[in-house]
Each structure stands twice: as structure tokens, then as C-alpha cells.
Amino acid sequence: MKILVTGANGFVGSNLVQKLLESQHDVSVLVRNHWNGEGEVNVITGDLLKPQSLQSINESYDVAYYLVHGLSEKQEDFEFLESSCAVNFLHWIGDRCKKIIYLGGIAPHDDVLSPHLRSRKLTGEILGVGKIPVLEFRASIILGKGSVSYEMIKAISERFPFRPKWRILNQICQPLSLADLLAYLEEAMLLDIKDHKIIEIAGPNAISYGELLDLFSKTAGLDRIQLPVPDLDNKTIGIILNHAIPELSEVGSKLAASLDHSTEQTDFTAEKLFPTIKPQEIQEVLRKLEDEIDYRYTMIWDKEFLKEVLGDKISFLKGLYGK
């Protein structure tokens, strides 16, 4: 098949391109400047935020994967920028594609959503009003080497000397492995759709974020006691996470705001449409990643920083880690 992958330099996009090449597909990638991957692909350069930079399309595609997101953009801008990208993509692709496959996020139906989840939902709606049929996958967190969700879990567990018991960590997620996500994305090429179809995909285990941190620590052989932490607003949590995980500061703060929401699967259409895909158990996913990854985040313990951010709330540490 002739396939176009947008967001090809991103975590999901780069892994998907490699999988498609292994399956002998004819792959084109849309990137802002240059493609960072390997293998023979047709590289199209252009910025969806700058329509005038996009090259004219001279061929048609069986499938276009829309994997663009704005998590790395500035907090106050990224929702508008994500929407603009989706609109510009539809204008650019025109009728040169038979089907669009988009990866969004599972979101509660009746909640006031975080900017990240709200933007993911809106992007799907924009793509869905076009003339091209859209298959929108909605997933909870994705676990794989290099995924933001996994790196945040790994960094928090390895850099903090304890596992914080924040109220928001009681929310439920349903992690999906990268390998299973790629299987869904590839098999979806063969699915016949007529308009805008939404399918939720997730692993078999619904687990709280706190339990996920505990399970990671157990798998990695880390001794982390649970320490009750006073309720903090999302802004303060974002500040702490940005300090603890500066590598993911821009992206992490947006994802942290989504911790208020459960991302548990409620629709199980995927089981009927993709009967051969059996998502892996979370314990097996974490074990494989622990065997595969050979780096650790260095533990940090900056009490002065926490005192500055938390003020009098720092008292919850007394008697446990000294003065």
C-alpha cells in the first residue's frame, strides 16, 4: 500500500514507519525539516502550521496516518496550534487519500477535560468533518521505550526516594504497549470505514496511576514506601514534575494536568474488529521494558526546592526523612 505518515519523527510515528517498512509498504513521511529515521521513504518537508511551506501532492495514498500533536508547544498556544494543524492538513491532502487513521486519547464523556485531552478530542472532530473517512483510535497511556508516559513513570520512581500518595494518582488508566498499538495501527489499514469511526483501544489491566508506579518499582527492584502527600493543585504538581524530570518539562506539565481524569476503556468494539490482537498484560509489558532498557535516572532529593514550592506543606516529611 501507499502510505503517508505525518508526525514521523515522533515516538509513535517513527516506530510505525519502521513497522510499515518491514511489511514492505511504500511509505512517505511528512516532516518539518528532515526525517530522523532509517530506511527508504519518500520525504516530504513542510510545516502544517505554515501551509505555504507544504509541497504540492503529486500522488494519492491508500492511508494517511495523522500522528501530529502539539505537546511540545507552549502551554497557552498548543490547543489552537493543534486545531490549526488539523485544518491545514485537510486542505493540503484534499482528495489525495482514501482513509485517515488518527491516534487520540480516551477521555470521559461528562467531565471538564484537561487542555491535552480536550485538544485530542477536538482534533479528531476536525478531521472527522472532512470528506475523507477517518478511523480515530483513542488510547490510554502508551508504554514503550522512549514514550513520554513510560519515561515519566520511570523517572518519578527512580528519582524520588518515595512514592507520593497524591489524590490524583487514584485515577484509573489502562496502559497499552507500543507493540500492541502498532499492531492496531497496521491492521486498521484493512478496515473498511465510510465516515468517522471512533474505537477505544487499551491493554487488559485497568490500574490506578499510583498502582502503576508501585508495579514499576517492584519490577525494577526498587524499595519505595508510599508517602501521603497533601492535595496539591495541578500547577504545583507540574512545577515539581518539571523539576524532577526536566527532560520532559514542556510535555510532562500538559500530561500532568490530565491526571485528574480516568482514561479507562468503556467501549470494546476493538475486540470484535481486531480479534487477532490480544494486548499484553501490564506486568509482562513492564518486565520486557526492564529487560530491554539499560539506563537509570539518578535519584534526586532537593528538600530546599520542595520547601520553596510547598511552603508549610513540607511538614508531611518530618519524622520520615529527617529535618
N, C-alpha and C positions, 0 to 999 in steps of 0.2 A: 504494500500500500504506500501511497504518497502521503507523508505526514508532516505537519508543521508543529513545532514545539515552541511556544513563547515562554519566557522565563527560563530559558535553557541553561543559564548559569546558576540558577538557584539550586537548593538542596534536592527537591523533588525532580525538577526539570533535568538536571544533569544526570541523575540516576536513571530517569526514564529514557533519556536519549540513548544511553549505553544499552539498556534492555532492548529497545527497538532496533538498534543496530545489530545486536546479537541475533534478533529474529529476522534479519535480512530485509528490513523495511527501508524505503527511500525517505530519508529524513532531512528536513530543512529546519533551521533554528533561527529565531528572531532574537537578536541581542542588541544592546545599546551600542557597544563598541567592538568587542571581539569575543569570540567563543573560547572558553577556557578548557573545553573538553578534548577528547581524543576520538579518532575515527573519521571516516569520510562522511561529512554532512555538507549540505548547501547552506552557507552562512548568509543571512540577510541582516544587514545592520540598519538600525533605526530605533528611535525613541518614541514610544507610544504617547508620551507627554508632549512631543513635538512632531505633530503629523507631517509637517513639511520635510522632516528628515527621513521619512519612510520611503523605501524604494517601491516602485510600481510592481505589482504582482503579475508575472507573465505566465503563470501556470496555475492549475487547480489542484486542490488537495482533497483526499478522501476524509481526513480527520485533521482538525486543529486542536491542540491541547492548549487551553488557556491557564497558565500557571503563574501569571503576573500578580504580584502583591506589593503593597506599599509599606510594609512593616519597618523598613529601614529609613523611611522618610520622616520628616519632623512631625511630632505629635499633633500639632494643630493643623497640619496640612494633609495627612495621609488619606483620610476618608474622601476628600474631594479629589485627590490625585488618583486614587484607585478607581473612582467613578469615571473620571476623565479618560483614563486608560481604556476602560471597557468600551466607552462610547467611540473613542478613536479607533479601537481595534475593529469594531463592527463596520465603520466607514471604510477602513483600509481593506479588510478582507472581502467586502462586497459579497458577490455570489461565487467566489472562488473556493468555496469549501462546502462539503456535503454535511458535515456534522462538527459541532464544537463539544469538547469534553472539558469541563471546568471542575476544579477542586476547591470547594468551600469548606465551611465548618458547621458542625452540629450546633444548633442554638435552640434554647427554649422558645416556645411559641408565644408565651404570655408575659415574658419578662422585658424590662427595660434593658436592652442589651448594651454591652460594652462597645466602645468605638470599633474595636477589632472585629467582633462578631457581627455587629451591625453592618460594617463595611463589606464583610464577606457575603452577607445575605444580599445586600444591595447590588453588588457586582453580579451575582447570579441573576437577579431580576433584570438588570440592564441587558445582559447577554441574552436572556430569555425572550425579550420583546423584539429581537431581530428576526430576520427571515430564515435564518439557519437553525435547524433543530439543535437543541442544547441538552446534553446529559450532564447534570450537576451532581457530583458526588459531594456529600457532606460527611466529614470525618471528625472524630475527636482528635486527641493529640497523636502525632506520628513519632514512633520510636525507631531510630536508626542512627548509625554513626554520623555525626555532624548535624542531626536535626536539632533545632533550637530547643524543643521540649526536652529531648534527652540530655542535651548539654546542660540545661538549667537544673534538671534533677541531679545530674552527676556533680555539678559544681556546688550546689547547695549541700549535698550530702557529704562531699569531701572537704569543703572549705569551712563549714560550720562545725563546731565541736559538739553540737547537739542538734536534735530535730525539733524545730519550732512547732508548737501546737497552736497554730493560728486558726481562728474560727473558719476562715475561708478555705482552709485545707481540708475541710469536711465535705466540700462539694465533690460530686462524682464525675469521673471521667471514664472513658472506655478506650484505652490505648490500642492502636493498630500498628503493626510492624511495617517498616518500609517495604519489605519483600511482599507482604500481602497487599499493600497499597498499589505497588507496581503491577501486581497480578490483576487487580481490579481495573486499573487504567488501561492495560493492554487488552484484556478481554472485552472491555467496553467498546472497542473499535468495531466489533462484530454485532453489537446490539442494535436492532432496528428501532429507531425512535422517530416520531413525527413532529413533536413540538418541544416543549420544555419539560424534561422529566427529572425529578429530584430523587436521589437514592442515598440513604444513610448507610455508611459502612463503618464497622468497628470490630475490634477484637472481641473475644468471648467473655472477658472479665470486666465487669463494672466495679471500679475501685475508687476510693477517695484519693485525693492528691496526697494527703498525709500518709495513707497506707502505701501508696506508690513509693514515697520517699523511704519508708521503713523497709519495703521489699527490696529496693535498690541497695540499701545499706547492708541488709542481710546477705544478698547475693554477692556483694563486693567484700564481705568480711569486715565491715566497719562496725564499731561499737558506738552507737549513737542513742543516748537516752532521749526520751521525749520531755520537752520543757515547755510548760504552759506559758504563752506569751499574751499580754493584754491585747485586746482588739485594737487594730491599727487601721487607719484609712488607707485606701489603695495608693495614694500619693506617697505616704510614708513607707509602705511596703516596697513601692517602686524605687525609692531612694536607697533603701537597704539592699535590694537586689542589684541595683546598678553598681553599688559599692562592692558587693561581693562578687559580681560577675561582670566586670567592666567590658569584657569581650562581647557581651550581648546586651549592652546597656540600652540602646535605642529600641531593639526588638523586644527585649525582656520586659520593659516597662509597659508596653502595649499588651503583651500576653498576660502579665500580672493582673491587669485590670479585668481580664476575662475570668479570673479565678472565682469571681462571685457567682458564676453560672455553672450549672451542671451541663456536661456535654455527653450525656448518656443516650445511647441509641434507643429510639422509640418506634422506628419503622424498620421492618425486617424484610422488605421487598428484595434486598440483595441476596438473601438465601435462596430465593426462587429463581432469580435471574442469573445468578452465578453459582450453581450448585457444586461445581468442582473446586471452588475456593473455600478452604477451611482455615480461617485465621488462627494463628498460633496463640497458645496460652501465654499470658504475660510473664510468668516465671521463666518459660523457655526463651522468650524474646530477650529478657534481661540477662539470662545466663549466656546466651550466644554473644551478646554485645560485650559482656565482661570478658569472655574468652578472646574476642576479636580486638579489643581496644587495649593498648599498652601504655597509656598515659594517665596521669592523675593530676587533679587540681591541688595546688598547695593549700594546706589549711591556713585560714586567717582567723585572727581573733582581735578585733580592734575595739576595745571597750571604750576608748575615748570617743571614737566616731559614734558608737551607739548611744553614749551619754548625750552627745550633742543632738542627735536626731530624736531620741526618745525622751529626753528630759527626766522627769521624775518616774517615768515608767520603767527605768532601768533597775528599779528596786527588785524586780522579779528575779534578778540574777543573784541577789545576796544569799549567802549560805551555800551556794552551789559552785560558783567559780571564784570565790574569794571576794575581796572588797572591790 
